[in-house]
């Protein structure tokens, strides 16, 4: 897998988590633990994407 393909896959997963987060928040009885978990996973992906994009610039 190329670096660009890997970054694209991570971005796809990040967008999927964003959709999950919107759906969870919209629920009448939103689960705060689930929301926190989704946010944590999104942040980890974003950090990895940023790191990988930074290494391709050098």
N, C-alpha and C positions, 0 to 999 in steps of 0.2 A: 504494500500500500504506500502510495506516495505521501509526502508530507501534506500536500494540498488536499488529497482525498481524506486523510486522517482528520485534518482541521474541519473539513466539510462535514464529516460524520459527527464530530463533536458538536458542531453548530446545529446540526439536525437534532441531536439529542437534547441540546439546550432549549431549542424551540419546543420540543415535545414536553419538556418539563414546564415550560412557561404555560403551555395549554393546560397541563394538569393543575398547575397552581391556580389559574383563572377559574377552572371548573370547581376546584375545592373551595376557594374563597366564595364562590357564588352559591354554594350549598347552604341551606338554612341552618344546618348544624355542622358547620365547618369544624374539622378536626385540627386543633392548633398544633398538635405534635406532627401530624402529616404535613401541614403547611411548613413548619420549621424544617422538616426533613427535605422537602422538595426545594426549599430555598437554599439549604446547605449544599445539596447536590448540584443545583444550578451554579452556585458560586464556585464550587470545585471545578466544574466544567469550564466556566468563564476564565478562571485562573489558568487552567491548562491551555485553553485556546490562546490567551494572551501570551503565555510563555512560548508556545510553539510559533506564533506569528512573530514574536520578537527574535527567535533564533533564526528564522528564515531571512531576516533583514540583514544579518551580519555576514 
